[in-house]
Amino acid sequence: MLQQAVDLREEGDALYTLLDSLDDADWDRPTTFKAWTVNDVIQHLHDSDLLAAASARDPEEYTRLRSGILARRDAGLTRVEEARQRFGDLTGRQLLAAWRDTLKDLCDMLETRDPKDRLRWAGPDMGVRMFTTARQMETWAHGQEIYDLKGIDRANTDRIKNIAVLGVKTYGWTFSNRDEERPGPAPHVRLTAPSGAIWEWNDPSTENLVEGDAVAFCQVVTQVRNIQDTDLTVTGAPAARWMNIAQCFAGPPENPPAPGTRVPG
């Protein structure tokens, strides 16, 4: 069984528990992520999981579904407008149930896939292991917006190591996506896990280093927090430039939130 799929399922279960505790009025409240409401956030996750499930079932089904979405986007709809139009009245607790069912189906498929298989996605095809990690990353990152909205401290576990790995592996992508030269070799990354374990990547260095809390690192590479709103220690020009623009997700370059704008209450 693919461990990353188990971790994705647990990530979804944790977010479901939070969402199930919301009042009906909470679903229309704007978050600090582009003023998306909770409904917008979960419609987006549901949409992405539907695409992922289609890719896992049949690449042609995925292509048809994504082509329709892109056609509506090309016609002038924003991402949020397109999702609102397509999902209509699927909001609140009905949306919660639909999202959870789709994510369960996706996890069922991914748990039994050969990790060497490749699945279609935006941009190049992805191996099943990294494809599954990307779904966990997006679930975790967008979930933070709702924890922040409610002022709840999230109880993270060591399953976020998958997200940290993705963050480390996308060092080069962060710069190539912006048509920038890498400012230097990938920094040494030394993080303290929620369990207290120490995770390390890349060649040891005291002059090119990112060190500190693993949760904070994951928040920075997913652009949930600005580096200035964390206690991470960043040493050296390559590490500093990376942490100022880190982006571990696909798509065009996005800028991190401004300092102080994604700090809960």
C-alpha positions in Angstrom: 0.0 0.0 0.0 1.3 3.4 -1.0 2.2 5.3 2.3 1.6 8.7 0.6 -2.0 7.7 -0.1 -2.5 6.7 3.5 -1.1 10.1 4.5 -3.4 11.8 2.0 -6.4 10.0 3.5 -5.4 11.0 7.0 -4.9 14.7 5.9 -8.4 14.7 4.4 -9.9 13.1 7.6 -8.3 15.8 9.7 -9.6 18.6 7.5 -13.1 17.0 7.5 -13.1 17.0 11.3 -12.5 20.7 11.2 -15.1 21.4 8.5 -17.7 19.3 10.2 -17.4 21.6 13.2 -18.2 24.8 11.3 -21.5 26.7 11.7 -23.5 27.1 8.5 -22.6 30.8 8.4 -18.9 30.0 8.4 -19.0 28.6 4.9 -19.6 32.0 3.4 -17.0 33.8 5.4 -13.9 35.0 3.4 -10.5 33.6 4.3 -7.2 35.5 4.1 -6.4 33.6 0.9 -7.5 36.0 -1.9 -10.7 36.5 0.1 -11.9 33.1 -1.0 -14.8 31.9 1.2 -14.7 28.5 2.8 -17.1 27.3 0.1 -14.6 28.5 -2.5 -11.8 26.7 -0.9 -13.6 23.4 -0.6 -15.0 23.7 -4.1 -11.4 24.2 -5.3 -10.2 21.1 -3.4 -13.2 19.1 -4.6 -12.5 20.2 -8.2 -8.9 19.2 -8.0 -9.7 15.8 -6.5 -12.3 15.2 -9.2 -9.6 15.9 -11.8 -7.1 13.7 -9.9 -9.6 10.8 -9.7 -10.3 11.1 -13.4 -6.5 11.0 -14.1 -6.2 7.9 -12.0 -9.1 6.2 -13.8 -8.6 7.2 -17.4 -6.2 9.7 -18.9 -8.7 10.6 -21.6 -11.4 11.3 -19.0 -9.0 13.7 -17.3 -8.2 15.4 -20.6 -11.9 15.9 -21.4 -12.7 17.3 -18.0 -9.7 19.7 -17.9 -10.3 20.9 -21.4 -13.8 21.9 -20.5 -12.6 23.8 -17.5 -9.9 25.6 -19.5 -12.4 26.6 -22.2 -14.5 28.3 -19.6 -11.5 30.0 -18.1 -10.4 31.1 -21.6 -13.8 32.6 -22.1 -13.1 35.0 -19.2 -14.1 33.3 -16.0 -11.7 33.4 -13.1 -10.8 30.1 -11.3 -13.3 30.9 -8.5 -16.1 32.1 -11.0 -15.7 28.9 -13.1 -16.0 26.7 -10.1 -19.0 28.6 -8.6 -20.7 28.3 -12.0 -20.1 24.6 -12.4 -20.9 23.5 -8.9 -23.8 25.9 -8.4 -25.7 25.1 -5.2 -23.2 22.5 -4.1 -22.1 24.3 -1.0 -21.9 23.9 2.8 -22.5 20.4 4.1 -23.6 19.0 0.8 -20.2 20.1 -0.6 -18.4 18.7 2.4 -20.0 15.3 1.8 -19.3 15.3 -2.0 -15.6 16.4 -1.4 -15.1 13.7 1.2 -16.6 11.0 -1.0 -14.4 12.0 -4.0 -11.3 12.1 -1.8 -12.0 8.6 -0.4 -12.4 7.2 -4.0 -9.2 8.9 -5.0 -7.3 7.5 -2.1 -8.7 4.0 -2.8 -7.3 4.2 -6.3 -3.9 5.6 -5.4 -3.3 3.2 -2.5 -3.1 0.3 -5.0 -1.3 1.9 -7.9 2.2 1.1 -8.8 4.3 4.0 -7.6 6.2 3.8 -11.0 3.0 4.6 -12.9 2.7 8.1 -14.3 -0.5 10.1 -14.2 -1.6 13.1 -16.3 -1.7 16.5 -14.6 -1.2 20.2 -15.4 2.2 20.3 -17.0 4.3 17.1 -17.3 2.9 13.8 -16.2 3.7 12.9 -12.5 4.7 9.7 -10.9 2.1 8.3 -8.6 4.1 8.9 -5.4 4.7 12.6 -6.2 1.1 13.0 -7.6 -0.3 11.8 -4.3 2.0 14.0 -2.3 0.9 17.0 -4.4 -2.7 16.2 -3.4 -1.8 16.1 0.3 0.2 19.3 -0.1 -2.8 21.2 -1.5 -5.2 19.7 1.0 -2.9 20.7 3.9 -2.2 24.2 2.5 -5.7 25.2 1.8 -6.8 23.7 5.1 -4.6 26.2 6.8 -6.8 29.1 5.6 -9.7 27.6 7.5 -7.7 26.9 10.7 -6.6 30.6 10.5 -10.2 31.8 9.9 -11.4 30.0 13.1 -8.3 30.9 15.1 -7.5 27.2 15.8 -4.0 25.8 16.2 -3.5 22.9 14.0 -2.2 19.6 15.5 0.4 18.6 12.8 1.9 15.1 12.6 5.0 13.8 10.9 3.0 13.0 7.7 3.9 16.6 6.7 7.4 15.2 5.8 5.9 14.4 2.4 5.2 18.2 2.0 8.7 19.1 3.2 10.2 16.6 0.6 8.2 18.3 -2.1 9.4 21.7 -0.9 13.0 20.6 -1.0 12.7 19.0 -4.4 11.2 22.1 -6.0 14.1 24.4 -5.2 15.1 24.5 -8.9 11.5 24.8 -10.0 11.0 27.9 -8.0 13.6 29.7 -10.1 13.0 28.1 -13.5 9.3 28.9 -13.2 10.3 32.6 -13.0 12.9 32.3 -15.7 15.6 33.0 -13.1 19.0 31.4 -12.8 19.5 29.5 -9.6 21.3 31.7 -7.2 23.5 28.9 -6.1 23.4 25.2 -4.9 20.4 23.9 -3.1 20.7 24.9 0.6 21.2 22.4 3.4 17.7 22.0 5.0 17.6 20.9 8.6 14.1 20.7 10.2 12.6 19.7 13.5 9.5 17.5 12.9 6.3 17.7 15.0 7.6 14.5 16.8 10.9 16.1 17.5 12.8 14.1 14.9 15.4 15.9 12.8 15.0 15.8 9.0 17.9 16.8 6.8 18.4 17.2 3.0 21.2 18.3 0.7 24.9 18.7 1.5 25.7 20.0 5.0 26.5 23.7 5.1 26.6 26.4 7.7 26.8 29.1 5.0 23.8 28.1 2.9 21.2 26.8 5.3 17.5 26.7 6.1 16.9 25.5 9.7 14.0 25.3 12.1 10.5 24.1 12.5 9.2 21.7 9.8 5.7 23.1 9.9 7.0 26.6 9.3 9.1 25.4 6.3 6.0 23.7 4.8 4.0 26.9 5.3 6.6 28.9 3.5 7.1 26.6 0.5 3.3 26.3 0.1 3.0 30.1 0.5 0.7 29.9 3.5 3.1 32.2 5.4 5.7 34.8 4.5 9.2 33.8 5.7 9.2 36.9 7.9 6.3 35.6 9.9 8.2 32.4 10.9 11.1 31.7 13.2 13.1 29.8 10.5 16.8 30.6 10.4 18.0 31.4 6.9 21.7 31.7 6.1 23.3 32.7 2.8 22.1 34.3 -0.4 20.7 31.2 -2.2 18.7 30.2 0.9 17.4 33.7 1.4 16.3 34.2 -2.2 14.6 30.8 -2.2 12.7 31.4 1.0 11.5 34.8 -0.3 9.8 33.2 -3.3 9.5 29.5 -2.6 6.7 27.7 -4.6 6.3 24.0 -4.4 3.1 23.9 -6.4 2.5 23.9 -10.2 1.2 26.8 -12.2 2.5 30.3 -13.0 4.7 32.1 -10.5 2.8 33.2 -7.4 4.1 35.6 -4.8 4.0 34.7 -1.1 1.6 36.6 1.1 2.8 40.0 2.3 4.3 39.9 5.8 1.6 39.9 8.5 -1.3 39.2 6.2 -1.6 35.5 6.8 -1.0 35.5 10.5 -4.0 34.3 12.5 -5.9 36.7 14.7 
